[in-house]
Structures are given as structure tokens and as C-alpha cells.
């Protein structure tokens, strides 16, 4: 009986995930590097966490950040900026960095 319940639970969970629209799954996938690498300072909504604001983290929803080119944003993510913004070029692959830039674009006001 217990095995049956576990199997039903797994099948149900799989069915729910597979029934989500592709755009929802894609947004969640691109959000993962943001959550892991950026949200601690820049906040989940891009406006900055309290710690990030104290350190001078940029508000991703601001026109200043949104006016930056994709290559400028990629450069900051890859190489960092000052001592406070670490470089992620060695821990993120180029596709992850492109997804992060695209995700930052969705945070505009």
C-alpha cells in the first residue's frame, strides 16, 4: 500500500510539472542562477536587499541599469565590479550569463 502511495505521489508531481506552461518552466530555469548568485544583494525583485542597499548594490529596475547594453551587463557579471561585486565568469557558463542578462531585462519598472 505504501509503495502505491509513493508511486501515485511521484506520478502526480510529474504530471503537475509537465502540465506547466513552457514559459513558466523557462522563467524558473533562468531564475535559478539569479536566485543563487544575485538575489542576496540585489533582492528577489531586483530592487536590492537591505544588505545589498547598504553595500551600494544597483537597483536592476532602475533606468541606469536598464540603459546598460547586454555586453556591459555581461561584462559586470563575468568580471565583477570593485571588491563588492564578485566575478562570476569562472562559476557560470556563458549561457547562464546570457540568461541572467535576459532576466535582469524582465525586472524593469
C-alpha positions in Angstrom: 0.0 0.0 0.0 2.8 2.4 0.9 4.6 1.8 -2.4 1.4 2.5 -4.3 1.1 5.9 -2.4 4.7 6.8 -3.2 4.2 6.0 -6.9 0.9 7.9 -7.1 2.7 10.9 -5.4 5.5 10.8 -7.9 3.3 10.4 -10.9 1.1 13.3 -9.6 4.1 15.6 -9.1 5.4 14.7 -12.5 2.1 15.4 -14.1 1.9 18.8 -12.4 5.4 19.8 -13.6 4.7 18.6 -17.1 1.4 20.5 -17.3 3.0 23.8 -16.5 3.3 26.1 -19.5 6.7 26.1 -21.1 7.2 29.8 -20.3 6.8 29.2 -16.6 9.3 26.4 -16.6 11.7 28.6 -18.7 11.4 31.5 -16.3 12.1 29.3 -13.3 15.1 27.8 -15.0 16.6 31.3 -15.8 15.7 32.5 -12.3 17.9 29.8 -10.6 21.3 31.5 -11.3 19.8 34.8 -10.3 18.5 33.4 -7.0 21.8 31.6 -6.3 24.2 34.4 -7.3 22.4 37.8 -7.3 19.3 37.9 -5.1 21.3 38.0 -1.9 22.4 41.6 -2.7 20.1 42.7 -5.5 16.9 41.3 -4.0 14.4 38.9 -5.4 12.7 41.7 -7.3 15.9 43.4 -8.4 15.5 46.5 -6.2 18.1 45.4 -3.7 18.1 43.6 -0.4 18.7 45.6 2.8 22.3 44.2 2.9 22.8 45.0 -0.8 21.5 48.5 -0.5 23.9 49.1 2.4 26.8 47.9 0.1 25.6 50.1 -2.8 24.2 47.3 -5.0 22.5 48.7 -8.1 18.7 48.5 -8.4 18.1 46.4 -11.5 14.8 48.1 -12.1 16.4 51.5 -12.5 16.8 53.2 -15.8 20.5 53.4 -15.2 20.9 49.6 -15.2 18.3 49.1 -17.9 20.1 51.5 -20.2 23.3 49.4 -20.0 23.9 47.3 -23.1 23.8 43.5 -22.8 27.5 43.3 -23.3 28.1 45.8 -20.4 25.8 43.7 -18.1 27.6 40.5 -19.2 31.0 42.2 -18.5 30.0 43.1 -15.0 28.6 39.6 -14.3 31.7 38.0 -15.8 34.4 40.2 -14.3 32.7 41.7 -11.3 32.9 45.4 -10.3 35.0 46.6 -7.4 35.5 44.4 -4.4 31.8 44.3 -3.6 30.6 42.7 -6.8 32.3 39.3 -7.4 33.3 38.0 -10.8 31.1 35.0 -11.9 32.9 34.3 -15.1 34.5 31.1 -13.7 31.5 29.8 -11.9 28.8 30.5 -14.6 29.0 29.4 -18.2 28.3 31.9 -21.0 24.7 30.6 -21.4 24.0 31.2 -17.7 25.3 34.8 -18.0 23.1 35.4 -21.1 20.1 34.1 -19.2 21.0 36.4 -16.2 21.2 39.4 -18.6 17.8 38.4 -20.1 16.3 38.0 -16.6 17.6 41.4 -15.5 15.8 42.9 -18.5 12.5 41.5 -17.2 12.9 43.4 -13.9 12.5 46.9 -15.4 9.9 49.2 -14.0 
